[in-house]
């Protein structure tokens, strides 16, 4: 799997502290050095065949035809796309216009992930989104009219002053668009963000935990009723439309990430590139180290296996757990899982242990109890 990180945005932000009249020149430099990273790291994986390529982070839609051509030239020089490979590009609803669609149609993109968040204009204004609900719907229709039949949208719940009624409307609007995939996330108040500052100053109030749980239950019930499958904690898809790329992460597969702040995993270690774009460009250009690396211990790998597996509907393959980590770790897992099995929060079928419907709603606590400190 290959992840192309494009941390640009349309306005000044932590990633684009250098955003200025020299933006286009810097973007070209970034793309050039990103291509160099692809070519110098072509042997990072133990195969040159890619089953997925994902253009994400920031605003990949700011890449023009020449940028994408250069990136694909490097990809094709170093890798082979497997037959039927999933090739995704992220975009925001306001990015989708005739020029954008015309550009991406020239490349092997076959999946588009659209950041919509809400179909409520008041909520969109609170989130400082550039699009409104009409533009959100139009963006999906434009993609469909131009031949894209694998479209995912991102939604967000637990917004301050959000109601069950407005959340229901957002879900209904999303379903009316005949899309194949929905990712939904609870609003997070990350340190250092404007939202966190507003929360701490009392300008906004976080949604109560029981209300957040209600929003999640509404989402799950509505999507399951319409034929979607809840294949990962935050992700729902129609049959045969699971995200191949993201499923690779959850299944513990190896991947290479290129670009500023991109992460990579080769089965025994993780590495992450420097986040600052200018520092990344300078280091790659000079042939200096531009990443940090962590060798994973057996405990690290066990914990990741448990956490990632339990997020999915397939759950934990107990035979694989024993094969990878030994009988002692399997016993450790089962001892800690016992109370959740007895309380019907976990279940075991065909040697796979996974969350029950009740367990999904308290998954964080269950996962925390199963990892090894």
Wavefront OBJ file of the C-alpha trace (Angstrom):
o trace
v 0.000 0.000 0.000
v 1.205 3.508 -0.799
v 0.065 6.647 0.991
v 0.774 10.032 -0.609
v 0.506 12.805 1.971
v -0.319 16.250 0.597
v -0.497 18.558 3.660
v -1.391 21.733 1.787
v -4.521 23.726 2.497
v -6.380 26.670 1.025
v -5.605 28.988 3.901
v -2.843 29.558 6.371
v -2.522 26.717 8.905
v 0.000 24.849 11.017
v 1.134 22.789 8.024
v 1.309 25.740 5.637
v 3.086 28.357 7.723
v 4.933 29.395 4.594
v 1.791 29.945 2.492
v 2.520 33.127 0.493
v 3.000 34.468 -3.016
v 5.675 31.801 -3.493
v 3.137 29.041 -2.877
v 3.155 27.612 -6.394
v 6.941 27.447 -6.458
v 7.005 25.723 -3.082
v 4.272 23.295 -4.114
v 6.277 22.301 -7.175
v 9.356 21.826 -4.986
v 7.385 19.686 -2.552
v 6.016 17.473 -5.330
v 9.498 17.092 -6.822
v 10.989 16.013 -3.498
v 8.033 13.759 -2.710
v 8.748 12.005 -6.020
v 12.381 11.689 -5.001
v 11.296 10.046 -1.762
v 9.146 7.557 -3.679
v 12.089 6.600 -5.847
v 14.640 6.327 -3.039
v 12.302 4.187 -0.915
v 11.039 1.830 -3.615
v 12.521 -1.150 -1.752
v 10.946 -0.316 1.619
v 8.184 -2.870 1.089
v 8.915 -6.514 0.310
v 6.918 -6.181 -2.919
v 6.610 -3.631 -5.703
v 2.955 -4.516 -6.341
v 0.462 -2.071 -4.837
v -3.111 -3.027 -4.060
v -3.965 0.529 -3.000
v -2.760 4.095 -3.424
v -4.233 6.859 -1.295
v -3.780 10.605 -1.845
v -4.744 12.163 1.475
v -3.981 14.652 4.206
v -4.532 18.400 3.849
v -5.947 19.078 0.405
v -4.680 16.748 -2.344
v -7.185 18.425 -4.668
v -4.774 21.376 -4.883
v -2.519 19.222 -7.042
v -2.834 20.159 -10.701
v -2.435 17.981 -13.783
v 1.335 18.452 -13.939
v 1.743 17.640 -10.226
v -0.229 14.428 -10.544
v 1.607 13.493 -13.722
v 4.963 13.778 -11.965
v 3.786 11.733 -8.984
v 2.322 8.995 -11.167
v 5.486 8.900 -13.253
v 7.449 8.116 -10.083
v 4.883 5.567 -8.903
v 4.918 3.780 -12.256
v 8.713 3.798 -12.301
v 8.941 2.063 -8.928
v 5.734 0.093 -8.478
v 3.082 -1.877 -10.292
v -0.601 -1.329 -9.630
v -2.273 -4.674 -9.030
v -5.293 -5.456 -11.236
v -8.298 -3.761 -9.651
v -6.141 -1.733 -7.269
v -8.028 0.871 -5.266
v -6.778 4.400 -5.989
v -8.337 7.079 -3.775
v -8.135 10.843 -3.606
v -9.495 12.929 -0.749
v -11.206 16.239 -1.392
v -13.536 18.706 0.252
v -16.962 19.423 -1.180
v -15.889 22.901 -2.307
v -12.965 21.410 -4.259
v -15.221 19.535 -6.659
v -15.658 21.559 -9.824
v -15.365 20.799 -13.522
v -11.606 21.428 -13.568
v -10.966 19.095 -10.627
v -13.101 16.316 -12.065
v -11.553 16.712 -15.524
v -8.082 16.455 -13.988
v -8.607 13.365 -11.864
v -10.358 11.587 -14.748
v -6.968 11.601 -16.508
v -5.473 9.358 -13.819
v -6.381 5.938 -12.383
v -8.446 7.275 -9.487
v -11.427 4.989 -8.943
v -12.503 6.106 -5.467
v -13.158 9.581 -4.072
v -13.493 10.469 -0.402
v -15.376 13.732 0.121
v -15.142 15.712 3.348
v -18.689 16.916 3.975
v -19.117 16.633 7.791
v -22.723 17.840 7.867
v -25.693 18.755 5.688
v -26.813 21.377 8.204
v -25.673 24.866 7.156
v -25.522 26.111 10.741
v -23.246 23.249 11.715
v -21.084 23.789 8.634
v -20.609 27.446 9.571
v -19.577 26.407 13.080
v -17.011 24.024 11.592
v -15.766 26.848 9.346
v -16.383 24.810 6.216
v -16.331 26.642 2.896
v -19.236 24.707 1.439
v -22.925 24.679 2.279
v -25.310 21.741 2.161
v -26.340 22.402 -1.446
v -22.726 22.482 -2.583
v -22.071 19.248 -0.710
v -24.845 17.461 -2.566
v -23.829 18.973 -5.895
v -20.224 17.804 -5.439
v -21.287 14.168 -5.066
v -23.645 14.397 -8.047
v -20.919 15.911 -10.221
v -18.566 13.051 -9.372
v -21.294 10.504 -10.145
v -22.189 12.220 -13.420
v -18.543 11.893 -14.429
v -18.342 8.163 -13.874
v -17.235 7.770 -10.264
v -19.195 4.947 -8.667
v -17.195 4.434 -5.466
v -17.697 7.512 -3.320
v -17.204 7.897 0.411
v -18.284 10.858 2.523
v -17.018 11.922 5.931
v -19.579 12.994 8.525
v -19.142 14.377 12.025
v -21.336 14.138 15.107
v -21.334 15.342 18.730
v -21.078 18.951 17.619
v -22.038 21.629 20.174
v -25.784 22.346 19.903
v -26.266 19.469 17.469
v -29.585 17.704 17.942
v -30.760 14.191 17.192
v -33.074 15.745 14.593
v -30.294 17.577 12.747
v -28.080 14.479 12.855
v -30.905 12.362 11.466
v -31.330 14.862 8.627
v -27.622 14.731 7.813
v -27.693 10.935 7.662
v -30.830 10.988 5.496
v -29.273 13.493 3.085
v -26.145 11.356 2.806
v -28.168 8.227 2.086
v -30.231 10.034 -0.545
v -27.060 10.567 -2.586
v -26.648 6.880 -3.442
v -23.097 6.711 -2.084
v -21.197 3.532 -1.240
v -19.290 4.394 1.937
v -19.653 6.603 5.014
v -17.014 7.426 7.617
v -18.366 9.124 10.741
v -16.362 10.577 13.594
v -17.178 12.201 16.904
v -15.874 15.764 17.203
v -12.557 15.850 19.048
v -11.121 18.825 20.946
v -7.424 18.467 20.185
v -4.922 20.462 22.221
v -3.752 23.621 20.527
v -6.816 23.977 18.318
v -9.295 26.827 18.222
v -12.065 24.422 19.217
v -10.156 23.395 22.344
v -9.636 27.050 23.223
v -13.343 27.772 22.759
v -14.215 24.815 24.968
v -11.838 25.844 27.743
v -13.043 29.447 27.667
v -16.671 28.391 27.931
v -17.689 29.682 24.503
v -18.974 26.212 23.629
v -20.019 23.169 25.619
v -19.096 19.621 24.725
v -21.924 17.183 24.065
v -22.694 14.909 27.000
v -21.382 11.352 26.705
v -24.878 9.864 26.683
v -25.884 12.181 23.809
v -22.787 11.248 21.845
v -23.689 7.590 22.323
v -27.212 8.341 21.102
v -25.851 9.958 17.920
v -23.717 6.877 17.277
v -26.681 4.546 17.809
v -28.822 6.619 15.423
v -26.082 6.432 12.804
v -25.591 2.700 13.168
v -29.293 1.852 13.132
v -30.046 4.015 10.097
v -27.152 2.732 8.019
v -27.684 -0.920 8.878
v -31.337 -0.514 7.946
v -30.297 0.772 4.505
v -28.002 -2.165 3.775
v -24.697 -0.739 4.937
v -22.318 -2.968 6.867
v -20.582 -1.711 9.997
v -17.178 -3.144 9.156
v -15.052 -0.885 11.395
v -15.890 1.261 14.408
v -16.132 4.503 12.393
v -16.802 3.086 8.928
v -19.831 1.768 7.090
v -19.997 0.446 3.543
v -22.290 -1.290 1.142
v -21.215 -4.893 0.426
v -18.055 -5.017 -1.750
v -17.226 -1.374 -1.015
v -15.054 -1.681 2.088
v -12.095 0.728 1.890
v -9.200 -1.474 0.746
v -6.547 1.000 1.857
v -7.863 1.637 5.351
v -8.653 -2.049 5.807
v -4.966 -2.685 5.173
v -4.076 -0.539 8.191
v -6.570 -2.366 10.406
v -5.323 -5.748 9.199
v -1.741 -4.867 10.107
v -0.473 -4.863 6.525
v 2.747 -3.126 5.505
v 2.597 0.279 3.889
v 4.804 3.129 2.778
v 3.873 6.757 3.383
v 5.629 9.563 1.539
v 5.553 13.296 2.118
v 5.704 15.538 5.168
v 4.347 13.835 8.339
v 3.547 10.579 6.483
v 3.916 7.308 8.409
v 5.258 3.959 7.201
v 5.216 0.421 8.583
v 7.265 -2.575 7.430
v 6.185 -5.172 9.966
v 8.956 -4.622 12.501
v 9.282 -0.842 12.751
v 7.385 2.358 12.189
v 8.753 5.595 10.879
v 7.253 9.014 10.457
v 8.468 11.908 8.375
v 9.047 15.365 9.814
v 5.754 17.278 9.816
v 7.028 20.722 8.818
v 6.915 21.011 5.021
v 9.892 23.349 4.751
v 12.013 21.104 6.992
v 10.942 18.033 5.017
v 11.877 19.652 1.702
v 15.227 20.834 3.007
v 16.176 17.439 4.452
v 15.144 15.420 1.388
v 16.880 17.886 -0.923
v 20.132 17.619 1.044
v 19.940 13.879 1.476
v 19.622 14.256 5.238
v 17.469 12.196 7.603
v 13.897 13.460 7.435
v 12.167 10.870 9.624
v 12.159 9.266 13.032
v 11.951 5.530 13.511
v 10.750 3.196 16.226
v 11.553 -0.503 16.463
v 8.453 -2.299 17.691
v 8.731 -4.727 20.599
v 6.657 -7.904 20.759
v 4.381 -6.133 23.238
v 3.995 -3.157 20.874
v 3.027 -5.441 18.015
v 0.639 -7.448 20.209
v -1.099 -4.281 21.413
v -1.480 -2.938 17.882
v -2.797 -6.286 16.686
v -5.391 -6.333 19.450
v -6.449 -2.720 19.104
v -6.698 -2.701 15.314
v -8.356 -6.118 15.018
v -11.011 -5.354 17.589
v -11.995 -2.202 15.706
v -13.210 -4.336 12.829
v -16.281 -6.516 12.413
v -13.996 -9.508 11.786
v -12.473 -9.082 15.233
v -9.442 -10.943 16.559
v -8.348 -14.094 14.780
v -7.340 -16.162 17.823
v -5.374 -18.690 15.751
v -3.384 -15.881 14.176
v -2.834 -14.300 17.583
v -1.313 -17.538 18.878
v 0.750 -18.027 15.726
v 2.187 -14.521 15.889
v 2.677 -14.099 19.628
v 2.554 -17.552 21.207
v 0.309 -19.406 23.615
v 1.244 -17.204 26.560
v -0.123 -14.071 24.901
v -3.251 -15.918 23.809
v -3.837 -16.949 27.415
v -3.231 -13.347 28.573
v -5.831 -12.151 26.072
v -8.436 -14.699 27.113
v -8.002 -14.054 30.833
v -8.601 -10.343 30.298
v -11.455 -10.939 27.889
v -13.323 -13.290 30.225
v -15.463 -10.675 31.974
v -16.489 -9.114 28.667
v -17.419 -12.508 27.255
v -19.545 -13.228 30.319
v -21.238 -9.816 30.037
v -21.984 -10.362 26.329
v -19.775 -7.464 25.252
v -17.465 -9.836 23.393
v -18.300 -13.090 21.653
v -16.354 -15.865 19.921
v -17.491 -17.484 16.683
v -15.292 -19.765 14.524
v -12.237 -18.899 16.607
v -12.684 -15.178 16.111
v -13.420 -12.868 19.010
v -15.254 -9.674 18.241
v -17.411 -6.976 19.790
v -21.121 -7.627 20.160
v -23.545 -4.838 19.332
v -23.530 -3.823 23.001
v -19.737 -4.018 23.075
v -19.339 -1.624 20.159
v -20.761 1.188 22.273
v -18.139 0.685 25.020
v -15.298 -0.448 22.765
v -12.646 1.942 24.137
v -12.810 0.416 27.599
v -12.695 -3.133 26.265
v -9.682 -2.407 24.057
v -7.842 -0.777 26.949
v -8.396 -3.847 29.092
v -7.025 -6.268 26.492
v -3.719 -4.559 25.735
v -0.552 -5.401 27.660
v 1.111 -2.573 29.583
l 1 2 3 4 5 6 7 8 9 10 11 12 13 14 15 16 17 18 19 20 21 22 23 24 25 26 27 28 29 30 31 32 33 34 35 36 37 38 39 40 41 42 43 44 45 46 47 48 49 50 51 52 53 54 55 56 57 58 59 60 61 62 63 64 65 66 67 68 69 70 71 72 73 74 75 76 77 78 79 80 81 82 83 84 85 86 87 88 89 90 91 92 93 94 95 96 97 98 99 100 101 102 103 104 105 106 107 108 109 110 111 112 113 114 115 116 117 118 119 120 121 122 123 124 125 126 127 128 129 130 131 132 133 134 135 136 137 138 139 140 141 142 143 144 145 146 147 148 149 150 151 152 153 154 155 156 157 158 159 160 161 162 163 164 165 166 167 168 169 170 171 172 173 174 175 176 177 178 179 180 181 182 183 184 185 186 187 188 189 190 191 192 193 194 195 196 197 198 199 200 201 202 203 204 205 206 207 208 209 210 211 212 213 214 215 216 217 218 219 220 221 222 223 224 225 226 227 228 229 230 231 232 233 234 235 236 237 238 239 240 241 242 243 244 245 246 247 248 249 250 251 252 253 254 255 256 257 258 259 260 261 262 263 264 265 266 267 268 269 270 271 272 273 274 275 276 277 278 279 280 281 282 283 284 285 286 287 288 289 290 291 292 293 294 295 296 297 298 299 300 301 302 303 304 305 306 307 308 309 310 311 312 313 314 315 316 317 318 319 320 321 322 323 324 325 326 327 328 329 330 331 332 333 334 335 336 337 338 339 340 341 342 343 344 345 346 347 348 349 350 351 352 353 354 355 356 357 358 359 360 361 362 363 364 365 366 367 368 369 370 371 372 373
